[in-house]
């Protein structure tokens, strides 16, 4: 398999993609005993030997997890307030980070990885990756407000819309299933708050079609098939 040299270096964990480019142009990168300064240069990851400042490097193994996030954990790799973070729930020696975010007391599907390209792919606004939520409201959702959520309402001057607004139990309009396609902070809560509702509980059922289907606080690795399907579904 061939990939660009700068990507190979960044995936080794020693530098960002931009810093990797600087290392190459500065003549500090050697491939098969030859200095390479061409940013478009590609290597065969199975056969070529890459050295930076005289030390051989190799890419990190990419890890992909789905966590069923419980309440009381912050979606971050660290916290100045010393609150528990989601990365503490996953047993790995590799440095991983969450893809997007869930609020402190929001539960449900959260992806974590050490693959920056994969994370950027899923969170880029143009992908319109769907996020499905269960929402518990303080009162019944009015039919007129349901229509507004589907048509679109403005939050801080920017239009927001749900692709779906459904009721698991038609007799209980306090429990609503919604599908959104953007990752603004507190997006779901703010959509309902704008119409005068308070969200008492929020659980993300799926992200990019990936479900957890495991106990709260538990996690599992994503399969190669899941990763391939996600990329194929939202590559535009």
N, C-alpha and C positions, 0 to 999 in steps of 0.2 A: 504494500500500500504506500502511495506517495502523498506527502503533504508538504506545504511550504515550510521552509526552514524556520521562519520566525514563529510559526505556530508550534512547531516541535519544541522550540526552546521555551516558549511560554508555558507549554503543557508540562514541562519538566519541573515547573514551580520555582525556577530561579529568578524569573523576571516577568513583567507584564508583556503584552504583545508589542506595545510601543517601545519599551526598554529593550526588548529582544531585537527590534529593528536597529536600534542604536548600536548594540553589540556587534551586529553584522557589519554595518557601515564603518565601524571603527576598526575592522579587521581582527576582531578578537574571537572569531568563530572559525573553526577548522573542521572540514568534512573529509574524511579519508586522507588525512595528512596534508590537505590543501586548504589554504585560506579562501573563504567564500565571502564576497562583499555584495553579491547580487541579491536584492530583497525578493526577487521572484523565484529564486532557486528552490527546487524541490528535492526532497530526499526520500529514499526508500527506507521506511522505519525498521524494516526487518534485517537489512543488510548494511546500511551505511553507519559509520562511526562518527559521532559528533562530539566535538570538544569545545568548551568555552574557557578561555584563559588557561588552557592546558589541562583542564579536567573533563573527563568523559561524562556526558549527561545522558539521561534516558527519560522518556515521558512518564508521568505518573499514570497509574491505572485509574481510569475514570470510574467514579462511583455514582450510583443513582438510587435514591431511596424515596419511598413514599411513607410519610408519617401520619398517623391519625392523631393530630395534635389535641392534647387536653387543655383545659383552662389553666391559667396561672403560669404560662410560659411565654416569654417574649420571643418574637420572630427575629432573632439576631444571633450573631456569633459571640457577642459579649454585651454586658450592660453595666453602665456606670452606677446604677442603683443597686447592683448586686442581685437583681432578680434572676430567677432560673431562665435559661435559654433553651430553645428547641434542640440545639446541637448536643446538649447534654443528654438527651434521650436516646441518642444513637451511638452504639459502641463501635468506634472505628478510630484508628490512629491517624488517619488522613484528615487534613483540614477540609471541612465541608461547609457549605453555606446554604441558606434557604433560597428558593426560587420565588420571588415575590414575598408577600407577607400576609399574615393573619393577625388580627388584634389579640391583645393579651388574653381576653376571655372568650375569644372565638375558637371553636373546635373544628376538627375535620382535616381534610386532605391538604397536606403540605409536602411539596417536593424539596429534597435537599440533594446537593451534588457538589463535586469539585470541578465540574466542566462549565467554565464560564460561557463558552459559545452556546451550549445547550440552554443555559439559564437566560441569556440574552435573546435567544431565538424565541423562547416561550413568552417572555415578558414584553417584547417589542409591540407597541400599540398596533402596528399594521397587521399583525397576525390575527388579531381579534379572537384570541383563544378563549373558549367558553369556560366559565366558572359557575357551577351549580350550587345553590345554597338552600338550606332549610331555614326559614325565618319565623320566629315566634314574636308576634306583635302584642301590644298592650290592649288592642281592641280589634274588632272585626274590620277587615279591609273592604271598604266600600267599592261597589262595582265601578263607579265613576273614576275612583282613584286607580283602580286596576288598569283602566284604559289609559290613564295619564302615564303610568309607569311604562306601558308598552309603546306609547306614542313618543315619549321623551319629555323630561323636565330639566330645568337648568339648575346646576349646582355651582355656585361661585362663578357664574357667567359662562359655564361650559355645559353643553347639553349632555345628559346621561339618559340611557334607555336600557330597559331589560328586554332581552330577546324572547323570554317566556315568563309568564306569571300564572302559576297554577295552584290548585288546592288539592292536597292528598285526600282530604275529607271535605266534601262540599258543604257539610253542615258546620264545619269549623273554619271560618275564614280568618281566624287568628294565626293559623299555621299556613304559611305560604311557601311554595317552592319557586324560586326565581333563577333565571340564567342571565348572567351579565358577561360582557366581553371586554371589560377593561379592569385595570388594577389600581385605580386611584385609591388613596388612603380612605378608609371608612366609607367606601363607595356605597355599599348596600345600606348601611345605617343612614347615611346622608340622603339617599333617595327617599327613604320612608320618612325621615325627619322633616324633609322639605314639605311633605304633605300632612304633617301633624301627627305622625305615628312614632312611637318609641319601640325600638327593637329590644326585646327582653332576652332573646337568645338567638345565636347565629351559629350554624354548622355548615361547613363546606362539604358537600357530598362528592364533588368531583372537580378535577382541574384538567383541562385538555382531554377529557374523556377518561382520565385515570381515577379509579376509585380505591379507597383504602380497604374496606371490608375486613378490618381487623380491630381489635379492642382499642379503646382510647389509650394513648401513650405507647402503643405498639407501632412497629415499623416493619417494612419489608423492602427488599431490593427490587427495582424495576427489572423486568425481563428485557432481553434484546429485542424481542418482538414488540413489546410496548413502546420502546424508544423509537424503533424504526417506524411504527405506525403513526406516532405523534408527529415526527418530522415530516413524513409523507403527507399527513393530513393538513398541516398548516404552512407548508413551504409554498411561498407565492413569488 
